[in-house]
Structure formats: structure tokens, C-alpha cells
Amino acid sequence: MLARIEQFAGLALVLVALADIFLNVLYARAGIAIMSRPIAHAVRFAFVRLARISGRHHARVLSFCGPAIVVALIVIWVACLVLGMAAMMHPGLGHGIRALIPGAGTDFITAISVAGGEMASVGPGPFSPDTAIYKLLFTVDGFLGISIVGLVITYLMQLYTALQARDELALKVELYSRQTGDAARVVAGLFPDGRFEVGYSLITEMAAELSRVKEAHHLYPVLFYFRFPQPFYELSRFTLVLLDAVALIRTALEDEPAGWLKRSAGLEHLERGGFVLIDTLHHVYLRDDAVGPEAPTPEQSQAWRARFIRGVGVLRAAGLPVRRDVARCADRYVQLRNRWNEPLLRLGWAIGHLPEEIDAALHAPDPAPQGRVPPSTSGAVH
């Protein structure tokens, strides 16, 4: 009776591990795995705690979080399969499974050795099955070994390909901002002297790349936990810069020359792509709907208005046609920013980034006095 319970427990363990591998590698949709998500959350929690006591090395410590989660998942998958197969083989040692060398034991450690050896080698070993059921079990064990190796290699190749694509977009946005993280400099560089046709192709290109990044995180949830010491590689940062650029285009530029750009599918794609990415990541990693607060605090509004004024100054200096009703434009900018500011900061905080690392432009000191920020006025800019 105990032998049957042990075998059924082993079968259940194998099925759970196979189901988790199937959902992560083959089905590949975020938020539905069995073991992977709690394991990833636990490893991330451990690294965040370790980083807090690491002082100035906290960024370097957190950069190992993503690879450590991948290693933990592979080790746990293999361990569950080996332990499960060992539990099914253990009752057969000594009669259903015959040892070909003298002195072989019949304990559970021996069963682990048999299961792991068959999974790793798929060939003649020191144990031979005598009954049909154990012969079939040995065959399945070897097949699982081959399959898991192939799936893990494929998974790692695709995971790091997706990581490279995300890093390329992050670096592109950083270079567009002249390595400042300032969306106003991105807009100024895309449309020099108000030539909007020049940068529109780059807008559509970045929108397409952002969509690919969103799908990559949906296919490979562990991708979120890959964090580099350099803040500009952080997903929250380059998404914030892109959405901030969209907000500046919609609010700061004159409608007469830039109206078609504000209504274009490329700009809409870039903006909505950022929102979909935020919603997906919040649902999977923070388990909420990523909705920002109903209204920003007075301190936030003042800081965002000051940031808008600085951005308008950058655009004007670059020769772009900016609106004169700055106060009303600042109101609209605050409304747009309130939709994505807090969710992005929370995503960055979840992986150990400070607000000033995610939004460098907001926390940058003024190079020169900019004058008083225009007071809030009612009304919206379309």
C-alpha cells in the first residue's frame, strides 16, 4: 500500500513539473504557470532584500536576479522530474529492477541515482528493468531527459534573443535622448526645426519594437526580472521616456503643423503600446490593473508642470513650433502623465530601481532659472 502511495506521489510530481514546463516553454503565456511564478517571486524577494544590505553594490547584486531565476527554474524542473521518477522506481528496486553490479542498494538514494542516470544517459546502465511496466518507465525517463535538454536549450536561446531586442530598444531611446533620459530631447531630435515627416518613420519603428517587447514579456515572463546595473536598460525607464515624448507631442506642439502627427496611427500605436505593456506587467507581476491615482498630489502636479516647462524650453530651442497657452497645455500634460507615471514607477521599484533612476528628466536640476510655473487653469488641449 505504501509503495503504491509513493508511486502515485511520484507520478503527481512528474505531472506537475511537466505541466509547468509546458506552460512556460510551449504554451508560453504569462501569468498561468504553476510553480514558476512563485519561484520567481521568491528569488526576486531574496535578491531585493540582499540588495538593501549591499550598499553601493545593490545594482550589481540585483543584476544577477534574472539569471538566478532561470537557473532556479531549470534546477527545480529537473529535480522534480528526477524525484518523481525515483519515487515510481523505488518500490521496484531488487525485484522489478535488477542490479547488474553486486552490492547495489535498494534505498531511495539509489532510486534517485537510477532515475537521474537514465534521464541523463539514455543507454545501458548498472540497473536493468525486468517487468514490462518498469521497462516502459525507463523508456519514458530517458525520453524526458532528451526532451527537457532540447526544450531548455531552445527556451534559453529565445529568452536571450528577446532580452537583446529589449536592450536594443532601451539603448536606442537613451541615445535619442542624448543619454539624458529626457523625452523632450527625443522629440527635438526626431523633428529638428519642425520637420515632422523626418521622424515619423522612427516613431512607427519604435512603436513596432515596443509591441515586440510587450509580446516578449508575455511569452517569457522571467524576462521582467533581468535587470542591469545601468538604469537606462530598465523597461520602466524607456517606456516612461516614450510615453512622456507622446505627451509632449500631444500637448506642447502647435496643431497647425503637427496636427497630422497627433492624429497619426504611429503615435497612437506608440502610446497604446505603452499602456498595454504596463497593464500586462502589472497584471502578471504586481497583480493589479495598473490604474493610476484619480488625481495627482499638489506636489506631483507642481513637479510635472516644472518638467513640462523645461521640456517646452528644449523644444523651442530646437526650432519646433510650441504652443503659447502654456498653462492650459501644462494642465493637459499633467492629465496625460497621471495615467502612466505611478504604474511605471511601481514596476521599476519592484525590481529595485529608485524613482530618480526611472525618471531622470523629472529629477534633473534646472540648468538655469526658468521663471515661475504658470498656475493651473481649467480646460484641456486636444
C-alpha positions, -999 to +999 in steps of 0.1 A: +000+000+000+028+024+009+046+015-023+015+025-044+012+058-025+049+065-031+044+058-068+013+079-072+030+108-054+060+105-078+036+105-108+019+136-094+053+154-090+063+145-126+030+157-140+032+190-121+067+196-134+058+187-170+027+209-168+048+238-156+074+233-183+046+231-209+030+263-197+063+282-196+081+269-227+054+256-251+022+274-242+043+305-232+018+330-219+024+350-188+005+345-155-007+309-158+024+288-147+021+265-117+054+267-099+074+292-119+057+324-108+060+318-070+096+306-075+104+338-095+088+360-069+106+343-041+140+346-058+133+383-066+123+390-030+155+374-018+176+395-041+158+427-032+164+420+005+201+412-002+205+443-023+192+465+006+221+455+027+247+456-001+251+494+000+267+508-032+268+473-047+230+469-047+227+474-085+253+448-092+236+423-068+202+428-085+217+423-119+221+386-110+183+382-102+172+372-137+199+346-144+194+332-109+157+327-115+164+309-148+189+286-131+164+280-102+136+271-126+157+246-145+171+230-113+136+227-098+122+213-130+149+186-133+148+179-095+110+174-096+113+150-126+142+130-111+125+128-076+092+118-092+107+091-114+127+079-084+096+076-063+080+055-090+111+033-094+120+029-057+094+001-049+108-020-078+145-020-068+156-055-060+128-074-080+113-054-108+145-035-114+176-058-112+211-045-103+238-056-128+266-049-102+269-066-068+262-046-037+237-021-052+213-008-026+175-006-027+172+027-008+157+059-021+191+075-028+198+046-051+164+052-068+174+088-074+207+077-089+189+053-112+163+079-123+189+106-128+213+083-146+186+071-171+175+107-177+210+119-184+224+090-204+196+071-222+217+040-225+227+007-207+233+014-171+240-007-139+203-014-135+180-033-158+142-034-157+127-069-157+090-062-159+070-045-187+059-016-165+095-008-154+108-012-189+083+014-200+092+036-171+129+035-180+119+044-216+098+074-205+126+085-181+151+086-210+127+103-233+121+130-207+158+136-204+162+142-242+131+164-244+140+186-214+175+192-227+161+203-261+134+224-246+157+242-222+182+250-249+155+264-272+140+283-243+173+299-233+181+309-269+147+326-274+148+342-240+182+359-246+172+368-281+142+387-266+164+402-240+187+415-267+158+431-286+146+448-254+181+461-246+185+474-282+153+495-278+164+507-244+198+518-258+182+534-289+158+555-267+187+565-244+208+576-274+179+595-289+177+614-256+214+622-258+220+599-228+199+622-205+166+602-202+148+634-213+118+628-236+120+665-248+154+658-263+140+628-280+112+648-296+136+676-305+159+651-322+131+633-341+117+665-355+145+691-360+134+725-370+098+713-371+103+688-399+078+662-387+080+639-417+116+632-409+110+615-376+076+598-382+093+567-396+113+565-364+081+568-343+065+539-362+097+519-358+098+524-321+061+516-318+067+483-335+097+475-313+077+483-282+050+459-293+076+432-297+089+439-262+054+436-248+049+402-265+083+390-254+074+396-218+041+378-224+059+348-239+088+348-214+077+361-181+111+357-165+124+384-188+110+411-165+135+401-138+165+407-159+179+440-146+212+456-155+233+480-133+228+508-158+193+523-152+187+532-189+183+495-197+153+493-174+120+486-191+101+512-170+126+539-179+125+537-217+087+531-216+083+563-195+105+582-219+085+571-249+051+579-232+065+612-220+075+620-256+040+612-267+026+635-240+048+664-251+039+659-287+002+660-279+004+690-256+033+712-264+033+713-302+012+736-323-018+720-341-012+737-374+020+720-385+018+690-361-019+681-361-015+653-385+012+638-363-010+639-332-037+620-352-014+596-368-016+558-363+021+556-355+018+579-325-014+562-314+004+528-317+033+540-296+010+554-269-014+524-267+015+500-269+030+515-238-004+513-219-008+476-230+027+468-218+021+485-184-013+466-179+003+433-188+032+437-165+011+449-136-014+420-140+014+394-140+039+408-116+020+432-093-014+416-097-034+448-102-048+466-132-021+493-133-046+522-130-030+554-117-045+576-089-076+596-097-057+628-093-020+636-086-010+653-054-003+691-055+034+683-051+033+659-081+014+685-102+039+712-094+069+689-103+052+678-135+044+714-146+080+724-139+092+694-160+068+705-188+082+740-188+117+727-191+106+704-219+089+733-238+122+752-235+141+723-251+116+721-279+116+758-286+154+759-286+153+731-312+131+751-335+099+733-330+066+752-331+053+752-295+020+765-282+017+798-264-010+789-240+015+771-218-007+770-187-035+751-204-010+728-221+006+721-187-029+711-174-033+686-202+002+673-198-005+666-161-037+647-171-018+625-196+011+619-173-011+608-144-022+578-165+012+561-165+036+578-141+028+558-109+024+524-126+058+527-142+075+538-110+059+508-092+072+485-118+107+499-115+105+498-077+096+461-079+130+453-095+149+477-072+151+510-092+146+543-075+122+570-090+152+592-100+166+563-120+134+557-138+125+594-145+159+611-148+144+642-165+119+649-137+146+649-111+173+667-131+183+701-116+174+731-136+204+744-156+191+779-151+161+797-136+131+790-157+108+816-141+076+809-123+055+779-133+022+790-148-007+784-125-032+757-132-062+767-154-092+747-163-097+733-198-080+707-219-059+708-250-068+685-278 
